[in-house]
Amino acid sequence: NGTSFHVFDQGRFAKEVLPKYFKHNNMASFVRQLNMYGFRKVVNIEQGGLVKPERDDTEFQHLCFLQGHEHLLEHIKRK
């Protein structure tokens, strides 16, 4: 709905996408960077975050990361 983004295949994302934009291909480092900028992992309510999900799908959101509201991106800053 434009309020978050998903990484559906972490292995492939780390191998193919991260090296294009970062000096590493480490998913944990990418998640750490997201956290420093205020992004939070969305936890699936059905699983309560305690059970490993069936899919390799991770979702992240930030209050100022909204589709169609590019002017809010300037508010996403490193803590």
GROMACS elastic network, one bead per residue, 0.5 to 0.9 nm:
[ bonds ]
;  ai    aj funct       b0    kb
    1     4     6  0.75641   500
    1    67     6  0.81294   500
    2     5     6  0.76295   500
    2    65     6  0.82238   500
    2    66     6  0.56331   500
    2    68     6  0.80457   500
    3    60     6  0.88987   500
    3    61     6  0.63785   500
    3    62     6  0.75445   500
    3    63     6  0.78112   500
    3    64     6  0.86893   500
    3    65     6  0.63865   500
    3    67     6  0.65243   500
    4    42     6  0.85930   500
    4    59     6  0.66455   500
    4    60     6  0.55144   500
    4    62     6  0.70252   500
    4    65     6  0.69779   500
    4    66     6  0.72423   500
    4    67     6  0.84768   500
    5    58     6  0.83968   500
    5    59     6  0.56327   500
    5    60     6  0.55462   500
    5    61     6  0.65899   500
    6    57     6  0.65632   500
    6    58     6  0.55249   500
    6    60     6  0.64525   500
    7    10     6  0.60989   500
    7    13     6  0.71041   500
    7    56     6  0.78964   500
    7    57     6  0.56242   500
    7    58     6  0.51604   500
    7    59     6  0.63460   500
    7    60     6  0.83969   500
    8    12     6  0.88383   500
    8    13     6  0.81134   500
    8    55     6  0.76412   500
    8    56     6  0.56527   500
    8    58     6  0.63377   500
    8    59     6  0.83623   500
    9    12     6  0.55275   500
    9    13     6  0.60233   500
    9    14     6  0.86000   500
    9    55     6  0.83910   500
    9    56     6  0.54541   500
    9    57     6  0.63674   500
    9    58     6  0.83327   500
   10    14     6  0.59704   500
   10    15     6  0.84588   500
   10    27     6  0.70306   500
   10    56     6  0.65938   500
   10    57     6  0.75263   500
   10    58     6  0.78912   500
   11    14     6  0.52614   500
   11    15     6  0.61724   500
   11    16     6  0.85608   500
   11    27     6  0.79822   500
   11    56     6  0.88194   500
   12    15     6  0.50401   500
   12    16     6  0.57991   500
   12    17     6  0.76550   500
   13    16     6  0.54262   500
   13    17     6  0.51093   500
   13    18     6  0.65140   500
   13    25     6  0.84893   500
   13    27     6  0.80422   500
   14    17     6  0.59474   500
   14    18     6  0.51592   500
   14    19     6  0.73974   500
   14    24     6  0.84690   500
   14    26     6  0.60194   500
   14    27     6  0.55881   500
   14    30     6  0.87236   500
   15    18     6  0.65746   500
   15    19     6  0.69513   500
   15    25     6  0.58527   500
   15    26     6  0.83017   500
   16    19     6  0.65062   500
   16    20     6  0.73124   500
   16    25     6  0.81223   500
   17    20     6  0.55020   500
   17    21     6  0.71040   500
   17    22     6  0.87639   500
   17    25     6  0.80324   500
   18    21     6  0.55220   500
   18    22     6  0.56044   500
   18    23     6  0.79090   500
   18    24     6  0.66184   500
   18    25     6  0.51731   500
   18    26     6  0.76085   500
   18    27     6  0.79732   500
   18    30     6  0.79794   500
   19    22     6  0.51922   500
   19    23     6  0.60152   500
   19    24     6  0.56119   500
   19    25     6  0.53701   500
   19    26     6  0.89161   500
   20    23     6  0.80814   500
   20    24     6  0.89532   500
   20    25     6  0.89788   500
   21    24     6  0.85670   500
   22    25     6  0.73592   500
   22    30     6  0.87204   500
   24    27     6  0.87360   500
   24    29     6  0.81506   500
   24    30     6  0.87207   500
   25    29     6  0.82709   500
   25    30     6  0.82749   500
   26    29     6  0.53966   500
   26    30     6  0.64992   500
   26    31     6  0.89149   500
   27    30     6  0.50060   500
   27    31     6  0.62243   500
   27    32     6  0.85947   500
   28    31     6  0.51084   500
   28    32     6  0.61506   500
   28    33     6  0.86644   500
   29    33     6  0.62391   500
   29    34     6  0.86703   500
   30    33     6  0.50938   500
   30    34     6  0.62854   500
   30    35     6  0.87260   500
   31    35     6  0.62250   500
   31    36     6  0.86946   500
   31    39     6  0.86757   500
   31    41     6  0.87591   500
   32    35     6  0.50966   500
   32    36     6  0.63473   500
   32    37     6  0.88791   500
   33    36     6  0.50648   500
   33    37     6  0.65143   500
   33    38     6  0.88920   500
   33    39     6  0.87299   500
   33    78     6  0.86225   500
   34    37     6  0.52171   500
   34    38     6  0.64571   500
   34    39     6  0.51760   500
   34    40     6  0.74719   500
   34    60     6  0.84192   500
   35    38     6  0.50515   500
   35    39     6  0.50729   500
   35    40     6  0.62471   500
   35    41     6  0.85672   500
   35    78     6  0.88310   500
   35    79     6  0.89329   500
   36    39     6  0.74385   500
   36    77     6  0.82827   500
   36    78     6  0.55193   500
   36    79     6  0.56937   500
   37    62     6  0.86969   500
   37    76     6  0.62241   500
   37    77     6  0.54519   500
   37    79     6  0.61236   500
   38    61     6  0.85999   500
   38    62     6  0.64235   500
   38    63     6  0.86125   500
   38    76     6  0.72729   500
   38    77     6  0.76559   500
   38    78     6  0.73729   500
   38    79     6  0.73768   500
   39    60     6  0.61980   500
   39    61     6  0.53738   500
   39    63     6  0.81957   500
   39    65     6  0.88002   500
   39    76     6  0.88697   500
   40    59     6  0.84280   500
   40    60     6  0.54280   500
   40    61     6  0.55223   500
   40    62     6  0.65322   500
   41    58     6  0.72250   500
   41    59     6  0.57781   500
   41    61     6  0.65882   500
   42    58     6  0.75431   500
   42    59     6  0.53661   500
   42    60     6  0.55813   500
   42    61     6  0.68320   500
   43    46     6  0.88951   500
   43    47     6  0.80047   500
   43    48     6  0.67881   500
   43    49     6  0.55050   500
   43    58     6  0.85757   500
   43    59     6  0.78540   500
   44    47     6  0.56721   500
   44    48     6  0.60296   500
   44    49     6  0.62224   500
   44    53     6  0.85337   500
   45    49     6  0.71716   500
   46    49     6  0.82488   500
   47    50     6  0.63359   500
   47    51     6  0.57419   500
   47    52     6  0.79590   500
   47    53     6  0.73877   500
   48    51     6  0.71080   500
   49    52     6  0.74028   500
   49    53     6  0.82952   500
   50    53     6  0.89206   500
   51    54     6  0.89415   500
   52    55     6  0.85692   500
   53    56     6  0.69545   500
   53    57     6  0.77186   500
   54    57     6  0.84732   500
   55    58     6  0.87049   500
   61    64     6  0.86135   500
   61    65     6  0.68340   500
   61    66     6  0.87769   500
   62    65     6  0.51390   500
   62    66     6  0.79369   500
   62    76     6  0.81920   500
   63    66     6  0.73068   500
   63    72     6  0.89022   500
   63    76     6  0.87901   500
   64    69     6  0.81484   500
   64    70     6  0.87640   500
   64    71     6  0.88876   500
   64    72     6  0.52313   500
   64    73     6  0.60617   500
   64    74     6  0.84559   500
   64    75     6  0.65800   500
   64    76     6  0.65009   500
   65    69     6  0.76185   500
   65    70     6  0.79284   500
   65    72     6  0.69143   500
   65    73     6  0.63646   500
   65    76     6  0.78831   500
   66    69     6  0.55142   500
   66    70     6  0.74061   500
   66    72     6  0.76802   500
   66    73     6  0.84326   500
   67    70     6  0.72737   500
   68    71     6  0.86938   500
   69    72     6  0.58264   500
   69    73     6  0.77032   500
   70    73     6  0.55115   500
   70    74     6  0.81485   500
   71    74     6  0.64561   500
   71    75     6  0.83715   500
   72    75     6  0.56117   500
   72    76     6  0.75160   500
   73    76     6  0.54435   500
   73    77     6  0.86427   500
   74    77     6  0.73284   500
